[in-house]
Amino acid sequence: MLDKKYRRLLGIAATCMSIAMYLAYVFQIRNNLTGHKGDFIQPLAAAINCTLWVFYAWFKSKRDHPLLFANLPGVILGLITVITALL
């Protein structure tokens, strides 16, 4: 079992990687806005998934901040990607 210090480092690393993954949507948003439309299904599924994880992290008896902050960009950027893909 990992002790508290290593669990915290693992949480920080996982949060950073999750945010980096969702920042990749910025490139798809840019392509959508310049007329090279991408598919909206994957970002929509990601936005719904991240929304569920945000609610889960928020409503735990002890809020899970790494989980919350790791998924919040997925909600925002996923929805922006969906909107720009449909316009």
URFEN-V76809 format. One record per pair of residues at least 24 apart in sequence whose ideal C-beta (glycine too) atoms are under 10 Angstrom apart, sorted by sequence separation. I is the first residue (numbers start at 0). J is the second residue. D is the distance in whole Angstrom. If there is no record, write none. Layout:
I,J,D / I,J,D
This chain:
21,45,7 / 46,70,10 / 49,73,3 / 50,74,5 / 20,45,9 / 21,46,10 / 45,70,9 / 48,73,7 / 49,74,5 / 47,73,10 / 48,74,9 / 49,75,9 / 46,73,6 / 47,74,9 / 49,76,9 / 50,77,9 / 21,49,8 / 45,73,5 / 46,74,6 / 49,77,6 / 50,78,9 / 45,74,9 / 46,75,8 / 48,77,9 / 49,78,9 / 46,76,8 / 47,77,8 / 42,73,9 / 45,76,9 / 46,77,3 / 47,78,10 / 17,49,9 / 45,77,5 / 46,78,5 / 44,77,8 / 45,78,10 / 46,79,9 / 42,76,8 / 43,77,7 / 46,80,8 / 47,81,10 / 17,52,10 / 42,77,5 / 43,78,8 / 45,80,8 / 46,81,7 / 41,77,9 / 42,78,8 / 45,81,9 / 42,79,8 / 43,80,8 / 44,81,10 / 39,77,10 / 42,80,4 / 43,81,5 / 41,80,9 / 42,81,5 / 41,81,9 / 42,82,9 / 39,80,7 / 40,81,9 / 42,83,9 / 43,84,9 / 38,80,10 / 39,81,5 / 42,84,7 / 43,85,10 / 37,80,7 / 38,81,10 / 39,82,9 / 41,84,10 / 37,81,10 / 39,83,9 / 40,84,9 / 39,84,4 / 37,83,9 / 38,84,7 / 39,85,6 / 25,72,10 / 36,83,8 / 37,84,5 / 17,65,9 / 21,69,9 / 24,72,8 / 28,76,7 / 31,79,9 / 36,84,6 / 17,66,9 / 20,69,9 / 21,70,8 / 24,73,8 / 27,76,9 / 31,80,7 / 36,85,9 / 14,64,9 / 15,65,10 / 18,68,8 / 21,71,9 / 22,72,7 / 30,80,10 / 31,81,10 / 36,86,9 / 14,65,5 / 17,68,8 / 18,69,6 / 21,72,4 / 22,73,10 / 24,75,9 / 25,76,7 / 28,79,6 / 31,82,9 / 32,83,6 / 13,65,7 / 14,66,8 / 17,69,4 / 18,70,9 / 20,72,9 / 21,73,4 / 24,76,4 / 27,79,10 / 28,80,5 / 31,83,4 / 32,84,10 / 10,63,9 / 12,65,9 / 13,66,9 / 14,67,9 / 15,68,10 / 16,69,8 / 17,70,7 / 18,71,9 / 19,72,9 / 20,73,8 / 21,74,9 / 23,76,9 / 24,77,7 / 27,80,5 / 28,81,10 / 30,83,9 / 31,84,5 / 10,64,8 / 11,65,7 / 14,68,6 / 15,69,8 / 17,71,10 / 18,72,5 / 21,75,8 / 22,76,7 / 24,78,10 / 25,79,9 / 26,80,10 / 28,82,9 / 29,83,9 / 30,84,9 / 31,85,9 / 32,86,8 / 10,65,4 / 14,69,4 / 17,72,8 / 18,73,9 / 21,76,5 / 24,79,7 / 25,80,9 / 28,83,5 / 31,86,8 / 9,65,9 / 10,66,8 / 13,69,6 / 14,70,9 / 17,73,7 / 20,76,10 / 21,77,7 / 24,80,5 / 27,83,8 / 28,84,9 / 11,68,10 / 23,80,10 / 24,81,10 / 27,84,8 / 7,65,8 / 10,68,10 / 11,69,10 / 14,72,10 / 18,76,10 / 6,65,10 / 10,69,8 / 21,80,9 / 24,83,10
